[in-house]
Amino acid sequence: MHRIAISIALVFPAVAAAATTHIEAYYTGEVLYNANGGLRTGSAYLDDAGLTVETAFDSATGSAAGTFFVYFLYNNGTTFSPDFVGDIQGISNIDAIEALRIYEFWYEQPLADTVSLRFGLYDLNSEFDSIETPGLFVNSSHGIGADFAQSGVNGPSIFPVTSLAARLSWNVGGGNTLRYALLDGVPGDPDHPSRTAIKLGGDDGGLHVLEYNHQFPSGMRAGLGTWLYTADFAVIDADNPSAGPSRDDGNNGAYGFVELPVYSSATSGARIDAFLRYGIADDTFNTLDSYLGAGVVATGLLPGRADDKLGFALARASLGSPARQALAADGTATESFELNLELTYSAQVSDWLRLQPNIQYVINPGADPSLDDALVIGFRFEMSTSPKAISHEWP
């Protein structure tokens, strides 16, 4: 993504030395057409616009003194998956209700050379369960696994609604990084989903997330993460439906991933990268008990198209036995899984424009046996501002 950057240097005597501000903006538009299967055929236009402002302060010694970050987000409110496909995982990662909101607003302070603390409205997926290679794909499960994304009363703190959080990051050394975050258990206000809201207390509880990453010299990266809610959740129980839902604590899950370079050419610059992710969620509380994602991305295959990417990926979300049994007791039949297959090509047409045709095939959409497999054809474009820097110093 190409962005506009405005750098401003401020000099104060005997206090902080300077501050550098970067402003970035983008607009993403997407046309999706469900050609067959799912709930019904038809098309929709989705969009996503963002503006970020990041100000990094430097101390008089030249070391980092802290960073403020704010992210404004807009979505047009057109939804696709619930209207046309009925899938669980989300055909598009920009599918959201209409809202103009403050998406992130945090301050980060270095506590030592290798340790930092971040506090404020925070996108959990910006650092946790975040893998670079599958970032090409449109399906939501390749941003954050469906096992984790389904959790919580209003989801975890991810797109499009975030919550108040405190994140601690420690660069252990030797390619090792350890991160921990404590977040409000219910992002935003579920009763007013389009608002930017911070509501603490009540029965919200908290969400603990811990992730370990290792960067290998070969370029391979691997990570392990785990999460736990402190609040009580309704137990999925098909054995005693007349007793009403009971509640218990311990809603948790874990995930692991690896991404690695598979091939690279020193002459043409072409390369191929692959990824694999697997996650589980406690099926006592969650409809999905596991998720598997995998894919491969080839970059620069065509001469003169060094930034173009071709990718194929799969995303498989599996229903837990308690959820299937409870639905069966209610007279609803289910399949055991939903599988999404995605083929996409990203063309960097210019510094400010990227085009991305996309095909997705959904097997067992919504794990609903009454729905035929769906074929979705999409076209996405992304416009971003050209890089620009302005610097100024006061005497």
C-alpha positions in Angstrom: 0.0 0.0 0.0 1.4 3.4 -0.9 0.6 6.2 1.4 1.1 10.0 1.9 3.6 10.7 4.6 3.9 14.2 6.2 6.9 14.5 8.5 7.1 17.4 11.0 10.1 17.9 13.2 9.5 19.9 16.4 12.4 21.1 18.5 11.9 22.1 22.1 14.7 23.4 24.3 15.8 21.0 27.1 12.7 18.8 26.5 11.7 16.4 23.8 13.7 16.9 20.7 11.4 16.2 17.8 8.1 14.6 16.6 7.5 13.0 13.2 4.0 12.6 11.9 2.9 10.2 9.1 -0.5 10.5 7.5 -1.7 7.6 5.4 -5.0 7.2 3.4 -6.6 4.6 1.2 -9.8 3.6 -0.4 -10.8 0.0 -1.3 -13.9 -0.8 -3.4 -15.1 -4.3 -4.2 -17.8 -5.8 -6.5 -18.9 -9.3 -5.5 -21.3 -11.5 -7.5 -22.8 -14.8 -6.2 -23.2 -16.7 -9.5 -24.6 -19.9 -8.0 -25.7 -21.5 -4.8 -25.8 -20.0 -1.3 -28.9 -18.1 -0.3 -29.5 -16.4 -3.6 -27.7 -15.1 -6.7 -26.9 -11.4 -6.9 -24.2 -8.7 -6.5 -23.2 -6.0 -4.1 -20.7 -3.2 -3.8 -18.6 -3.0 -0.7 -16.1 -0.4 0.3 -13.6 0.4 3.0 -11.8 3.8 3.5 -9.2 4.6 6.1 -7.1 7.5 7.4 -4.2 6.9 9.9 -2.1 9.5 11.7 1.0 8.4 13.6 3.2 10.7 15.6 6.5 9.4 16.9 8.3 11.5 19.5 12.0 11.5 20.0 13.9 12.2 23.2 16.8 14.6 23.4 19.2 11.6 23.3 17.7 10.5 20.0 16.0 7.4 21.4 12.2 6.8 20.9 10.1 8.5 23.5 6.7 7.2 22.5 4.1 7.0 19.6 0.5 8.2 19.2 -1.6 6.4 16.6 -5.2 7.1 15.4 -7.1 5.3 12.7 -10.4 6.5 11.2 -12.4 3.9 9.4 -15.5 4.1 7.1 -17.6 1.3 5.5 -20.6 1.8 3.3 -22.7 -0.8 5.1 -23.5 -3.0 2.2 -23.2 -6.6 3.3 -22.6 -9.7 1.1 -22.2 -12.9 3.1 -25.4 -12.7 5.1 -27.4 -11.5 2.1 -26.2 -13.8 -0.7 -24.0 -16.7 0.4 -24.9 -17.5 4.0 -21.4 -18.6 4.8 -19.8 -18.7 8.2 -16.3 -17.3 7.4 -17.0 -14.2 5.5 -16.4 -13.9 1.7 -14.9 -10.4 2.1 -12.7 -9.0 4.8 -14.3 -5.5 4.4 -17.9 -6.8 4.9 -19.3 -4.6 7.7 -22.3 -2.4 8.7 -22.3 1.3 7.8 -20.2 3.3 10.2 -17.7 6.1 10.4 -15.7 5.3 13.5 -12.4 5.7 15.4 -11.0 2.3 14.8 -7.8 2.6 16.7 -6.5 5.2 19.1 -3.4 4.2 21.2 -0.2 5.4 22.7 2.9 3.2 22.8 5.8 3.7 25.2 9.2 1.9 25.1 10.0 0.6 28.6 13.4 -0.7 27.6 15.4 -1.3 24.4 13.4 -4.5 23.8 10.2 -3.9 25.7 7.2 -1.7 24.8 3.7 -1.0 26.2 0.8 0.0 24.1 -2.5 1.3 25.5 -5.8 2.4 24.0 -8.3 1.3 21.3 -6.4 -1.5 19.6 -6.8 -3.9 16.7 -5.8 -7.3 18.2 -5.2 -8.7 14.7 -2.6 -6.1 13.8 -0.1 -8.0 15.9 -1.7 -11.3 17.1 -2.7 -14.1 14.7 -1.3 -11.9 12.0 0.5 -13.6 9.0 1.9 -11.6 6.1 1.5 -14.1 3.3 -2.2 -14.7 3.5 -2.8 -10.9 3.6 -3.3 -11.2 -0.2 -6.6 -13.1 0.1 -10.0 -11.6 0.3 -11.8 -14.2 2.6 -12.0 -13.0 6.2 -10.5 -16.2 7.7 -7.1 -15.4 6.1 -6.9 -12.3 8.2 -7.6 -14.0 11.5 -8.7 -17.6 12.0 -12.4 -18.3 12.1 -11.9 -20.2 15.4 -10.7 -17.0 17.1 -12.9 -14.5 15.1 -16.1 -16.2 16.2 -15.3 -15.9 19.9 -16.8 -13.4 22.4 -20.1 -11.6 22.8 -19.2 -9.1 20.0 -16.2 -10.8 18.7 -12.6 -10.1 19.8 -11.1 -6.7 19.2 -10.8 -6.9 15.4 -12.4 -5.3 12.3 -14.7 -3.5 12.4 -15.0 -2.9 16.1 -12.1 -2.7 18.6 -11.9 -2.4 22.4 -9.7 -0.9 25.0 -6.5 -2.9 25.5 -3.1 -2.9 27.0 -0.4 -4.8 25.0 3.1 -5.7 26.2 5.7 -6.7 23.6 9.2 -8.2 24.4 11.8 -8.7 21.8 13.6 -11.6 23.5 16.4 -11.8 21.0 17.6 -14.4 18.6 14.5 -13.9 16.4 12.1 -14.5 19.3 9.2 -12.2 20.2 6.7 -12.6 23.1 3.5 -10.5 23.2 0.7 -10.3 25.7 -2.5 -8.3 25.6 -5.4 -7.7 28.1 -8.5 -6.4 26.3 -12.0 -5.5 27.2 -14.1 -8.7 26.7 -16.8 -6.9 24.7 -15.7 -4.5 22.0 -17.8 -1.4 21.4 -21.5 -1.3 22.2 -23.5 -4.3 20.8 -26.7 -2.3 21.2 -25.3 0.5 19.0 -22.9 -1.3 16.6 -22.1 1.8 14.5 -20.8 3.9 17.4 -17.2 4.2 18.6 -17.8 3.2 22.3 -15.8 2.1 25.3 -18.0 0.4 27.9 -16.2 -1.2 30.9 -17.7 -3.1 33.8 -20.8 -5.2 34.1 -20.3 -8.8 32.9 -17.9 -7.9 30.0 -14.9 -9.5 31.7 -11.5 -9.4 29.9 -9.7 -11.2 27.1 -6.2 -12.5 27.7 -4.0 -13.2 24.6 -0.5 -14.5 24.6 1.6 -15.2 21.4 5.2 -16.3 20.8 6.9 -15.8 17.5 10.2 -17.0 16.1 11.9 -15.7 13.0 14.3 -18.3 11.5 17.4 -17.2 9.5 15.9 -19.0 6.4 13.0 -16.5 6.4 10.5 -18.9 7.9 8.4 -17.5 10.7 6.4 -19.6 13.2 4.0 -18.6 15.9 2.0 -20.1 18.8 -0.9 -18.3 20.5 -3.5 -18.8 23.1 -6.5 -16.8 24.4 -8.9 -16.9 27.3 -12.0 -14.9 28.3 -12.6 -14.2 32.0 -16.4 -13.7 31.7 -19.0 -16.5 31.9 -20.5 -17.7 28.6 -23.6 -19.8 27.7 -22.8 -23.5 27.6 -23.9 -25.3 24.4 -25.8 -28.3 25.9 -28.2 -30.5 23.8 -28.8 -32.9 26.7 -31.0 -30.6 28.8 -32.7 -28.1 26.5 -35.7 -27.6 28.8 -33.4 -26.5 31.7 -32.4 -23.4 29.8 -28.8 -22.4 29.0 -26.3 -22.7 31.9 -23.2 -20.5 32.1 -19.6 -21.2 32.9 -16.2 -19.7 32.6 -13.1 -21.0 30.7 -13.9 -19.9 27.1 -10.5 -20.4 25.5 -8.6 -21.5 22.4 -5.2 -21.8 20.8 -3.6 -21.5 17.4 -0.4 -22.0 15.6 1.0 -20.9 12.2 4.0 -21.1 9.9 4.9 -19.1 6.8 8.0 -19.8 4.8 9.7 -19.0 1.5 9.4 -22.0 -0.9 11.3 -20.7 -3.9 13.1 -17.6 -5.1 15.0 -16.7 -8.3 18.1 -14.5 -8.1 17.8 -13.6 -11.8 14.1 -12.8 -12.2 13.3 -11.8 -8.6 10.3 -14.1 -8.6 9.4 -15.9 -5.4 6.9 -18.3 -3.9 5.8 -18.2 -0.3 3.5 -20.6 1.6 1.6 -20.6 4.9 -0.3 -23.0 7.2 -2.5 -22.1 10.1 -4.5 -24.3 12.5 -6.6 -23.2 15.5 -9.0 -24.7 18.0 -11.7 -23.2 20.2 -13.5 -24.7 23.2 -16.7 -26.3 21.7 -18.4 -26.0 25.1 -19.0 -22.4 24.3 -18.3 -22.0 20.6 -20.0 -23.2 17.4 -16.7 -23.8 15.6 -14.2 -26.1 17.3 -11.4 -25.8 14.8 -10.1 -24.0 11.7 -7.5 -24.9 9.1 -6.0 -22.4 6.6 -3.3 -23.0 4.0 -2.1 -21.4 0.8 0.6 -20.4 -1.6 1.5 -17.0 -3.1 3.7 -16.4 -6.1 5.2 -12.9 -6.6 6.7 -11.4 -9.8 6.1 -14.4 -12.1 5.6 -12.2 -15.2 8.5 -10.2 -16.6 8.2 -6.5 -15.7 5.5 -7.3 -13.1 7.6 -7.5 -10.0 4.9 -6.6 -7.6 2.1 -8.7 -9.0 0.9 -11.7 -6.9 -1.0 -14.9 -7.8 -2.4 -16.9 -4.9 -4.5 -19.9 -4.0 -5.7 -20.7 -0.5 -8.2 -22.8 1.4 -10.1 -22.1 4.6 -11.9 -24.9 6.4 -14.1 -24.2 9.5 -15.4 -27.2 11.4 -18.4 -27.3 13.7 -18.1 -28.7 17.2 -20.1 -31.8 18.2 -22.1 -29.9 21.0 -23.2 -27.3 18.5 -24.3 -29.9 15.9 -26.1 -31.9 18.6 -27.9 -28.8 19.9 -29.0 -27.8 16.4 -30.1 -31.4 15.6 -32.2 -31.4 18.8 -33.9 -28.3 17.6 -34.6 -29.9 14.2 -31.8 -28.3 12.3 -29.5 -30.4 10.1 -25.9 -29.5 9.6 -22.8 -30.4 7.8 -19.6 -30.9 9.8 -17.6 -28.2 8.0 -17.5 -25.3 5.6 -14.7 -25.1 3.1 -13.7 -22.0 1.1 -11.4 -22.2 -1.9 -9.9 -18.9 -3.2 -8.0 -18.0 -6.3 -6.9 -14.4 -6.8 -4.5 -12.2 -8.7 -3.2 -8.8 -7.5 -1.9 -6.4 -10.2 -0.1 -3.2 -9.1 -1.0 -1.0 -12.0 0.6 2.1 -10.7 2.0 3.7 -7.5 -1.6 4.5 -6.4 -3.8 1.8 -7.9 -4.0 -1.9 -7.3 -6.5 -4.3 -9.1 -7.5 -7.7 -7.8 -9.9 -10.1 -9.6 -11.0 -13.0 -7.3 -12.9 -16.3 -7.4 -14.1 -18.1 -4.4 -15.9 -21.5 -4.2 -17.7 -22.3 -1.0 -18.5 -25.9 -0.2 -21.2 -26.4 2.4 -21.9 -22.6 2.9 -23.0 -22.1 6.5 -22.6 -25.8 7.0 -26.2 -25.9 5.9 -27.2 -29.0 3.8 -30.1 -27.1 2.3 -27.7 -24.6 0.5 -25.9 -25.5 -2.7 -22.2 -24.8 -3.0 -21.6 -21.2 -3.9 -19.5 -19.7 -6.7 -18.5 -16.0 -6.0 -16.8 -13.8 -8.5 -15.2 -10.6 -7.3 -13.2 -7.6 -8.4 -11.4 -5.3 -5.9 -9.5 -2.1 -6.4 -7.4 -0.2 -4.0 -6.4 3.5 -4.3 -3.8 5.0 -2.1 -2.0 8.3 -2.0 1.5 8.7 -3.5 4.4 9.0 -1.0 5.0 12.6 0.0 7.1 14.0 2.8 7.2 17.5 4.3 9.7 18.4 7.0 10.1 21.5 9.0 12.2 22.6 12.0 11.7 25.5 14.3 14.8 27.4 15.6 
